[in-house]
Amino acid sequence: MLTEKTTNLMENQKYVFLINPRLNKTHIKSFFKKFYNLSILQINTLNLSQKKRQILTNKNYTKRSKRCILTISKETTIPSVFLKK
């Protein structure tokens, strides 16, 4: 995710990702360690609430989602795959 707030967090080695809501912190840490070889210092997660959406007479909700904020060590660099706009 690239927003103004997340770009400010990047200066402190914190990166924000949207992930599957069923993942927990141990799964997230093992995934980034295994596939991207990142040394993670801290993981913060938050569940985003569903929002009501109405199109004509159909009343639905948006999909559930989860946001994760990873704090990585100073000597670790994040792959450029995640920094695309």
Secondary structure, DSSP 8 states (H G I E B T S, - for coil): ---HHHHHHHTTTEEEEEE-TT--HHHHHHHHHHHH---EEEEEEEEE---EEEETTEEEE---EEEEEEEE-TT----GGGG--
